[in-house]
């Protein structure tokens, strides 16, 4: 009966949170909390006690330490680092082209640049 009560309460909480999440788009720490809660609910339903314990600790950590401004700052640093990588790769490619390096090396740098640009675009598309 206790497990049934816990499951019922979890489902009720998820329904309430899910309804509010549908009304507004979650971001930052709220999105992290909701993601962990969702995983926690699934783990409880599947009876994965070790995973439940780990997710409970993770939720406690997010509740205690997560700050939206810190997430934004960390995200901005990642974007700047990715932009620097794109700039450096563009420079390397330009220098290789000017020095008439072998086509294989230029193709490799072009692939590296394409990957760096894709990573930058993905980071820019994310909201912290």
MMTF fields as JSON, N, C-alpha, C and O atoms, coordinates in Angstrom:
{
  "mmtfVersion": "1.0.0",
  "mmtfProducer": "UNKNOWN",
  "numBonds": 511,
  "numAtoms": 512,
  "numGroups": 128,
  "numChains": 1,
  "numModels": 1,
  "chainsPerModel": [1],
  "groupsPerChain": [128],
  "chainIdList": ["A"],
  "bondAtomList": [4, 2, 8, 6, 12, 10, 16, 14, 20, 18, 24, 22, 28, 26, 32, 30, 36, 34, 40, 38, 44, 42, 48, 46, 52, 50, 56, 54, 60, 58, 64, 62, 68, 66, 72, 70, 76, 74, 80, 78, 84, 82, 88, 86, 92, 90, 96, 94, 100, 98, 104, 102, 108, 106, 112, 110, 116, 114, 120, 118, 124, 122, 128, 126, 132, 130, 136, 134, 140, 138, 144, 142, 148, 146, 152, 150, 156, 154, 160, 158, 164, 162, 168, 166, 172, 170, 176, 174, 180, 178, 184, 182, 188, 186, 192, 190, 196, 194, 200, 198, 204, 202, 208, 206, 212, 210, 216, 214, 220, 218, 224, 222, 228, 226, 232, 230, 236, 234, 240, 238, 244, 242, 248, 246, 252, 250, 256, 254, 260, 258, 264, 262, 268, 266, 272, 270, 276, 274, 280, 278, 284, 282, 288, 286, 292, 290, 296, 294, 300, 298, 304, 302, 308, 306, 312, 310, 316, 314, 320, 318, 324, 322, 328, 326, 332, 330, 336, 334, 340, 338, 344, 342, 348, 346, 352, 350, 356, 354, 360, 358, 364, 362, 368, 366, 372, 370, 376, 374, 380, 378, 384, 382, 388, 386, 392, 390, 396, 394, 400, 398, 404, 402, 408, 406, 412, 410, 416, 414, 420, 418, 424, 422, 428, 426, 432, 430, 436, 434, 440, 438, 444, 442, 448, 446, 452, 450, 456, 454, 460, 458, 464, 462, 468, 466, 472, 470, 476, 474, 480, 478, 484, 482, 488, 486, 492, 490, 496, 494, 500, 498, 504, 502, 508, 506],
  "bondOrderList": [1, 1, 1, 1, 1, 1, 1, 1, 1, 1, 1, 1, 1, 1, 1, 1, 1, 1, 1, 1, 1, 1, 1, 1, 1, 1, 1, 1, 1, 1, 1, 1, 1, 1, 1, 1, 1, 1, 1, 1, 1, 1, 1, 1, 1, 1, 1, 1, 1, 1, 1, 1, 1, 1, 1, 1, 1, 1, 1, 1, 1, 1, 1, 1, 1, 1, 1, 1, 1, 1, 1, 1, 1, 1, 1, 1, 1, 1, 1, 1, 1, 1, 1, 1, 1, 1, 1, 1, 1, 1, 1, 1, 1, 1, 1, 1, 1, 1, 1, 1, 1, 1, 1, 1, 1, 1, 1, 1, 1, 1, 1, 1, 1, 1, 1, 1, 1, 1, 1, 1, 1, 1, 1, 1, 1, 1, 1],
  "groupList": [{"groupName": "UNK", "atomNameList": ["N", "CA", "C", "O"], "elementList": ["N", "C", "C", "O"], "formalChargeList": [0, 0, 0, 0], "bondAtomList": [1, 0, 2, 1, 3, 2], "bondOrderList": [1, 1, 2], "singleLetterCode": "X", "chemCompType": "L-PEPTIDE LINKING"}],
  "groupTypeList": [0, 0, 0, 0, 0, 0, 0, 0, 0, 0, 0, 0, 0, 0, 0, 0, 0, 0, 0, 0, 0, 0, 0, 0, 0, 0, 0, 0, 0, 0, 0, 0, 0, 0, 0, 0, 0, 0, 0, 0, 0, 0, 0, 0, 0, 0, 0, 0, 0, 0, 0, 0, 0, 0, 0, 0, 0, 0, 0, 0, 0, 0, 0, 0, 0, 0, 0, 0, 0, 0, 0, 0, 0, 0, 0, 0, 0, 0, 0, 0, 0, 0, 0, 0, 0, 0, 0, 0, 0, 0, 0, 0, 0, 0, 0, 0, 0, 0, 0, 0, 0, 0, 0, 0, 0, 0, 0, 0, 0, 0, 0, 0, 0, 0, 0, 0, 0, 0, 0, 0, 0, 0, 0, 0, 0, 0, 0, 0],
  "groupIdList": [1, 2, 3, 4, 5, 6, 7, 8, 9, 10, 11, 12, 13, 14, 15, 16, 17, 18, 19, 20, 21, 22, 23, 24, 25, 26, 27, 28, 29, 30, 31, 32, 33, 34, 35, 36, 37, 38, 39, 40, 41, 42, 43, 44, 45, 46, 47, 48, 49, 50, 51, 52, 53, 54, 55, 56, 57, 58, 59, 60, 61, 62, 63, 64, 65, 66, 67, 68, 69, 70, 71, 72, 73, 74, 75, 76, 77, 78, 79, 80, 81, 82, 83, 84, 85, 86, 87, 88, 89, 90, 91, 92, 93, 94, 95, 96, 97, 98, 99, 100, 101, 102, 103, 104, 105, 106, 107, 108, 109, 110, 111, 112, 113, 114, 115, 116, 117, 118, 119, 120, 121, 122, 123, 124, 125, 126, 127, 128],
  "secStructList": [7, 2, 2, 2, 2, 2, 2, 2, 2, 2, 2, 2, 2, 2, 2, 2, 2, 2, 2, 2, 2, 2, 2, 1, 7, 7, 7, 2, 2, 2, 2, 2, 2, 2, 2, 2, 2, 2, 2, 2, 2, 2, 2, 2, 2, 2, 6, 7, 2, 2, 2, 2, 2, 2, 2, 2, 2, 2, 2, 2, 2, 2, 2, 2, 2, 7, 7, 2, 2, 2, 2, 2, 2, 2, 2, 2, 2, 2, 2, 2, 2, 2, 2, 2, 2, 2, 2, 2, 2, 2, 2, 2, 2, 2, 2, 2, 2, 2, 6, 6, 7, 7, 2, 2, 2, 2, 2, 2, 2, 2, 2, 2, 2, 2, 2, 2, 2, 2, 2, 2, 2, 2, 2, 2, 2, 1, 7, 7],
  "xCoordList": [0.828, 0.0, 0.87, 0.515, 1.988, 2.876, 3.444, 3.513, 3.85, 4.39, 3.303, 3.572, 2.083, 0.966, 0.707, 0.445, 0.778, 0.572, 1.675, 1.404, 2.913, 4.043, 3.89, 4.106, 3.519, 3.334, 2.199, 2.312, 1.118, -0.02, 0.37, 0.008, 1.105, 1.545, 2.501, 2.436, 3.38, 4.322, 3.574, 3.884, 2.595, 1.815, 1.033, 0.938, 0.483, -0.249, 0.681, 0.337, 1.861, 2.849, 3.262, 3.355, 3.506, 3.906, 2.798, 3.076, 1.557, 0.443, 0.357, 0.115, 0.558, 0.524, 1.678, 1.491, 2.858, 4.031, 3.903, 4.239, 3.421, 3.248, 2.267, 2.47, 1.205, 0.234, 0.855, 0.627, 1.639, 2.265, 3.369, 3.603, 4.048, 5.11, 4.528, 5.167, 3.333, 2.704, 2.339, 2.333, 2.031, 1.655, 2.857, 2.744, 3.997, 5.186, 6.363, 6.44, 7.264, 8.481, 9.491, 9.857, 9.945, 10.894, 12.301, 12.655, 13.093, 14.489, 15.316, 14.781, 16.609, 17.536, 17.332, 17.136, 17.38, 17.276, 15.912, 15.819, 14.876, 13.537, 13.483, 12.858, 14.126, 14.156, 14.956, 14.576, 16.067, 16.864, 16.041, 16.027, 15.359, 14.528, 13.459, 13.252, 12.788, 11.71, 12.255, 11.629, 13.401, 14.011, 14.342, 14.07, 14.923, 15.267, 14.003, 13.952, 12.998, 11.737, 11.106, 10.577, 11.166, 10.609, 11.353, 10.737, 12.683, 13.481, 13.225, 13.159, 13.084, 12.831, 11.506, 11.417, 10.493, 9.184, 9.285, 8.725, 9.993, 10.147, 10.893, 10.523, 11.937, 12.712, 11.857, 11.961, 11.016, 10.131, 9.126, 8.851, 8.586, 7.613, 8.239, 7.572, 9.52, 10.213, 10.849, 11.414, 10.763, 11.314, 12.83, 13.417, 13.474, 14.935, 15.419, 15.648, 15.568, 15.86, 17.189, 17.273, 18.226, 19.518, 19.425, 19.981, 18.716, 18.554, 17.713, 18.0, 16.682, 15.84, 16.692, 16.561, 17.564, 18.421, 19.354, 19.531, 19.943, 20.849, 20.132, 20.637, 18.967, 18.202, 17.682, 17.587, 17.353, 16.922, 18.061, 17.853, 19.274, 20.443, 20.681, 20.985, 20.54, 20.746, 19.727, 20.072, 18.489, 17.451, 17.748, 17.56, 18.206, 18.579, 19.715, 19.7, 20.7, 21.83, 21.362, 21.796, 20.482, 19.969, 19.2, 19.366, 18.362, 17.591, 18.494, 18.196, 19.589, 20.468, 21.433, 21.755, 21.894, 23.01, 22.766, 23.539, 21.734, 21.536, 21.057, 20.095, 21.739, 21.365, 21.326, 22.257, 20.257, 20.091, 21.22, 21.685, 21.665, 22.735, 24.032, 24.786, 24.303, 25.5, 25.375, 26.356, 24.17, 23.957, 24.164, 24.781, 23.653, 23.812, 25.28, 25.752, 25.992, 27.415, 28.199, 29.051, 27.911, 28.596, 28.288, 29.173, 27.031, 26.635, 27.346, 27.828, 27.405, 28.081, 29.568, 30.131, 30.198, 31.605, 31.774, 32.739, 30.842, 30.906, 30.754, 31.449, 29.849, 29.647, 30.906, 31.331, 31.497, 32.729, 33.87, 34.633, 33.976, 35.013, 34.775, 35.722, 33.527, 33.211, 33.481, 33.956, 33.185, 33.457, 34.957, 35.394, 35.737, 37.192, 37.719, 38.646, 37.125, 37.534, 37.231, 38.046, 36.056, 35.698, 36.699, 37.208, 36.983, 37.923, 39.307, 39.92, 39.795, 41.112, 41.137, 42.115, 40.089, 40.039, 39.941, 40.555, 39.173, 39.099, 40.48, 40.885, 41.187, 42.535, 43.476, 44.23, 43.432, 44.287, 43.969, 44.872, 42.696, 42.295, 42.785, 43.314, 42.605, 43.046, 44.558, 45.024, 45.313, 46.767, 47.176, 48.111, 46.477, 46.783, 46.479, 47.226, 45.383, 45.033, 46.044, 46.437, 46.465, 47.44, 48.806, 49.532, 49.148, 50.437, 50.364, 51.331, 49.22, 49.022, 49.348, 50.041, 48.845, 49.042, 48.315, 47.5, 48.623, 48.031, 46.51, 46.021, 45.784, 44.318, 43.759, 42.709, 44.465, 44.009, 43.978, 43.034, 45.007, 45.081, 43.993, 43.361, 43.783, 42.749, 41.365, 40.527, 41.133, 39.843, 39.621, 38.509, 40.69, 40.595, 40.237, 39.392, 40.872, 40.569, 39.152, 38.485, 38.696, 37.322, 36.317, 35.304, 36.601, 35.731, 35.735, 34.695, 36.912, 37.035, 36.27, 35.625, 36.347, 35.634, 34.122, 33.383, 33.68, 32.244, 31.737, 30.665, 32.508, 32.127, 32.11, 31.19, 33.118, 33.182, 32.008, 31.44, 31.652, 30.503, 29.202, 28.329, 29.07, 27.859, 27.745, 26.659, 28.867, 28.854, 28.488, 27.732, 29.031, 28.696, 27.221, 26.562, 26.702, 25.28, 24.382, 23.367, 24.766, 23.982, 23.981, 22.948, 25.139, 25.206, 24.399, 23.728, 24.466, 23.719, 22.215, 21.443, 21.8, 20.374, 19.819, 18.621, 20.694, 20.269, 20.024, 20.683, 19.034, 18.835, 19.407, 19.157, 20.169, 20.753, 19.699, 20.024],
  "yCoordList": [-1.193, 0.0, 1.254, 2.242, 1.238, 2.384, 2.73, 3.901, 1.709, 1.941, 2.503, 3.37, 2.006, 2.507, 3.978, 4.77, 4.337, 5.726, 6.617, 7.709, 6.145, 6.904, 7.11, 8.208, 6.055, 6.147, 7.105, 7.904, 7.026, 7.912, 9.373, 10.246, 9.632, 10.993, 11.489, 12.645, 10.611, 10.978, 11.318, 12.307, 10.5, 10.762, 12.069, 12.824, 12.334, 13.576, 14.781, 15.778, 14.675, 15.749, 15.96, 17.097, 14.883, 14.983, 15.615, 16.398, 15.277, 15.858, 17.365, 18.142, 17.764, 19.198, 19.933, 20.995, 19.368, 19.989, 19.977, 20.96, 18.876, 18.781, 19.815, 20.38, 20.068, 21.071, 22.455, 23.247, 22.754, 24.072, 24.178, 25.262, 23.086, 23.104, 23.326, 23.94, 22.833, 23.024, 24.489, 24.974, 25.197, 26.599, 27.493, 28.467, 27.169, 27.988, 27.101, 25.939, 27.664, 26.944, 27.074, 28.185, 25.944, 25.974, 26.182, 25.725, 26.88, 27.126, 27.115, 27.208, 27.001, 27.094, 26.022, 24.85, 26.43, 25.5, 24.813, 23.641, 25.523, 24.922, 23.769, 22.743, 23.934, 22.866, 21.674, 20.526, 21.943, 20.859, 20.094, 18.863, 20.829, 20.18, 19.306, 18.166, 19.832, 19.086, 17.835, 16.777, 17.95, 16.801, 15.708, 14.531, 16.096, 15.129, 14.522, 13.315, 15.325, 14.807, 13.79, 12.769, 14.073, 13.152, 11.815, 10.749, 11.889, 10.661, 9.922, 8.693, 10.674, 10.091, 9.335, 8.228, 9.922, 9.267, 7.958, 6.941, 7.986, 6.773, 5.7, 4.527, 6.099, 5.137, 4.533, 3.341, 5.354, 4.85, 3.854, 2.817, 4.18, 3.285, 1.949, 0.914, 1.975, 0.754, 0.036, -1.046, 0.619, -0.009, -0.029, -0.932, 0.95, 1.032, 1.843, 3.048, 1.162, 1.848, 2.593, 3.698, 2.013, 2.704, 3.985, 5.016, 3.909, 5.093, 6.147, 7.341, 5.706, 6.631, 7.37, 8.583, 6.646, 7.272, 8.295, 9.393, 7.943, 8.862, 10.097, 11.213, 9.901, 11.041, 11.924, 13.142, 11.312, 12.105, 12.993, 14.164, 12.426, 13.237, 14.354, 15.488, 14.019, 15.029, 16.16, 17.331, 15.811, 16.829, 17.695, 18.911, 17.075, 17.844, 18.818, 19.961, 18.365, 19.221, 20.401, 21.535, 20.127, 21.204, 22.207, 23.417, 21.701, 22.596, 23.439, 24.604, 22.861, 23.57, 24.523, 25.583, 24.159, 24.903, 25.536, 26.4, 25.14, 25.649, 27.103, 27.444, 27.931, 29.342, 29.66, 29.336, 30.288, 30.574, 31.436, 31.201, 32.424, 33.289, 32.513, 32.813, 31.523, 30.696, 29.83, 29.623, 29.329, 28.546, 29.399, 28.956, 30.614, 31.519, 31.843, 31.854, 32.103, 32.422, 31.24, 31.421, 30.048, 28.845, 28.623, 28.266, 28.835, 28.674, 29.698, 29.362, 30.935, 31.979, 31.67, 31.945, 31.102, 30.712, 29.615, 29.628, 28.667, 27.601, 28.178, 27.756, 29.135, 29.765, 30.508, 30.402, 31.256, 31.983, 31.031, 31.304, 29.934, 28.943, 28.326, 28.125, 28.028, 27.459, 28.473, 28.101, 29.746, 30.789, 30.922, 31.096, 30.843, 30.915, 29.737, 29.89, 28.574, 27.392, 27.584, 27.235, 28.141, 28.425, 29.414, 29.201, 30.487, 31.498, 30.907, 31.186, 30.089, 29.477, 28.522, 28.491, 27.758, 26.809, 27.542, 27.125, 28.63, 29.444, 29.992, 29.991, 30.456, 30.997, 29.908, 30.139, 28.744, 27.632, 27.233, 26.954, 27.209, 26.859, 27.906, 27.567, 29.175, 30.255, 30.193, 30.352, 29.96, 29.861, 28.653, 28.733, 27.557, 26.361, 26.607, 26.166, 27.311, 27.611, 28.571, 28.404, 29.574, 30.541, 29.89, 30.291, 28.898, 28.222, 27.071, 26.33, 26.932, 25.859, 24.486, 23.681, 24.241, 22.93, 21.871, 22.188, 20.632, 19.54, 19.504, 19.816, 19.126, 19.117, 18.274, 18.592, 17.213, 16.35, 17.123, 16.987, 17.93, 18.724, 19.801, 20.052, 20.428, 21.461, 20.853, 21.44, 19.68, 19.01, 18.657, 18.768, 18.233, 17.901, 19.148, 19.087, 20.261, 21.51, 21.997, 22.548, 21.798, 22.179, 21.362, 21.888, 20.073, 19.223, 19.646, 19.67, 19.978, 20.439, 21.746, 21.942, 22.639, 23.906, 23.683, 24.323, 22.794, 22.495, 21.956, 22.343, 21.069, 20.508, 21.596, 21.648, 22.461, 23.541, 24.504, 24.964, 24.803, 25.695, 25.043, 25.714, 23.743, 23.029, 23.035, 23.234, 22.817, 22.85, 24.229, 24.357, 25.267, 26.645, 26.923, 27.498, 26.521, 26.747, 26.03, 26.573, 24.807, 24.054, 24.751, 24.826, 25.258, 25.981, 27.276, 27.627, 27.982, 29.233, 28.993, 29.852, 27.826, 27.509, 27.127, 27.258, 26.658, 26.257, 27.474, 28.507, 27.3, 28.321, 27.78, 26.627, 28.588, 28.099, 27.856, 27.444],
  "zCoordList": [0.0, 0.0, 0.0, -0.643, 0.698, 0.777, -0.596, -0.969, -1.343, -2.682, -3.599, -4.431, -3.443, -4.238, -3.923, -4.828, -2.673, -2.266, -2.839, -3.339, -2.762, -3.294, -4.799, -5.312, -5.488, -6.939, -7.278, -8.208, -6.533, -6.783, -6.558, -7.347, -5.487, -5.212, -6.297, -6.714, -6.741, -7.798, -9.081, -9.745, -9.423, -10.634, -10.517, -11.484, -9.355, -9.131, -9.263, -9.898, -8.656, -8.758, -10.213, -10.676, -10.922, -12.326, -13.17, -14.078, -12.872, -13.62, -13.375, -14.298, -12.121, -11.802, -12.463, -13.056, -12.36, -12.961, -14.478, -15.138, -15.031, -16.476, -16.995, -18.07, -16.245, -16.676, -16.664, -17.579, -15.635, -15.594, -16.633, -17.167, -16.932, -17.939, -19.327, -20.181, -19.551, -20.851, -21.065, -22.196, -19.966, -20.072, -20.357, -21.101, -19.772, -19.956, -20.33, -19.93, -21.092, -21.489, -20.365, -19.982, -19.834, -18.73, -19.256, -20.343, -18.462, -18.824, -17.549, -16.444, -17.715, -16.598, -15.554, -15.876, -14.313, -13.196, -13.155, -12.789, -13.523, -13.542, -14.541, -14.273, -15.677, -16.675, -16.156, -16.382, -15.46, -14.877, -13.851, -13.846, -12.987, -11.968, -12.604, -12.187, -13.603, -14.257, -14.945, -14.893, -15.578, -16.234, -15.216, -15.454, -14.095, -13.051, -12.465, -12.228, -12.229, -11.679, -12.623, -12.184, -13.908, -14.893, -14.88, -14.885, -14.864, -14.792, -13.481, -13.456, -12.4, -11.09, -11.098, -10.567, -11.689, -11.77, -12.555, -12.146, -13.672, -14.475, -13.692, -13.733, -12.983, -12.197, -11.085, -10.796, -10.464, -9.409, -9.981, -9.377, -11.144, -11.773, -12.148, -12.122, -12.498, -12.904, -11.72, -11.882, -10.547, -9.355, -9.309, -8.713, -9.928, -9.956, -8.752, -8.849, -7.627, -6.362, -6.369, -5.834, -6.963, -7.011, -7.824, -7.446, -8.944, -9.789, -9.07, -9.157, -8.368, -7.594, -6.575, -6.416, -5.883, -4.871, -5.513, -4.984, -6.639, -7.32, -7.835, -7.711, -8.406, -8.923, -7.79, -7.938, -6.677, -5.519, -5.037, -4.721, -4.981, -4.601, -5.613, -5.241, -6.907, -7.949, -7.818, -7.973, -7.537, -7.36, -6.14, -6.178, -5.069, -3.877, -4.19, -3.733, -4.969, -5.35, -6.209, -6.005, -7.16, -8.018, -7.17, -7.323, -6.277, -5.413, -4.524, -4.261, -4.064, -3.145, -3.849, -3.311, -5.044, -5.631, -6.992, -7.406, -7.691, -9.053, -9.02, -8.331, -9.767, -9.91, -11.404, -12.142, -11.834, -13.264, -13.818, -14.933, -13.058, -13.559, -13.767, -14.693, -12.922, -13.1, -14.359, -15.074, -14.623, -15.843, -17.082, -18.051, -17.052, -18.186, -18.407, -19.544, -17.342, -17.44, -18.017, -18.887, -17.538, -18.03, -19.511, -20.289, -19.893, -21.29, -22.178, -23.26, -21.718, -22.499, -22.688, -23.747, -21.664, -21.786, -22.829, -23.594, -22.863, -23.866, -25.278, -26.203, -25.437, -26.742, -27.175, -28.325, -26.256, -26.582, -26.959, -27.885, -26.245, -26.542, -27.921, -28.682, -28.244, -29.55, -30.658, -31.731, -30.414, -31.399, -31.638, -32.775, -30.577, -30.7, -31.521, -32.316, -31.325, -32.095, -33.574, -34.429, -33.878, -35.276, -35.861, -36.962, -35.138, -35.63, -35.896, -36.926, -34.959, -35.117, -36.307, -37.054, -36.485, -37.587, -38.92, -39.902, -38.961, -40.187, -40.541, -41.703, -39.523, -39.739, -40.259, -41.204, -39.655, -40.103, -41.537, -42.326, -41.866, -43.229, -44.229, -45.288, -43.882, -44.758, -44.995, -46.124, -43.926, -44.057, -44.91, -45.707, -44.734, -45.531, -47.001, -47.874, -47.279, -48.672, -49.291, -50.445, -48.524, -49.03, -49.276, -50.186, -48.472, -48.61, -49.617, -49.795, -50.266, -51.247, -50.667, -51.289, -49.49, -48.854, -49.679, -50.545, -49.398, -50.164, -49.947, -48.861, -50.982, -50.917, -49.761, -49.203, -49.416, -48.331, -47.006, -46.227, -46.759, -45.534, -45.533, -44.506, -46.676, -46.775, -46.551, -45.868, -47.128, -46.941, -45.466, -44.949, -44.806, -43.382, -42.568, -41.675, -42.874, -42.171, -42.471, -41.595, -43.697, -44.044, -43.248, -42.785, -43.091, -42.277, -40.82, -40.162, -40.326, -38.939, -38.736, -37.707, -39.726, -39.643, -39.666, -38.918, -40.509, -40.587, -39.247, -38.78, -38.641, -37.345, -36.274, -35.458, -36.271, -35.279, -35.437, -34.447, -36.668, -36.905, -36.448, -35.898, -36.672, -36.246, -34.719, -34.174, -34.037, -32.576, -32.057, -31.095, -32.701, -32.303, -32.522, -31.656, -33.664, -33.957, -32.949, -32.514, -32.584, -31.603, -30.251, -29.586, -29.846, -28.567, -28.612, -27.642, -29.738, -29.844, -29.857, -29.432, -30.345, -30.405, -29.033, -28.784, -28.149, -26.81, -25.941, -26.055, -25.058, -24.042, -22.753, -22.404, -22.037, -20.776, -19.722, -18.608]
}
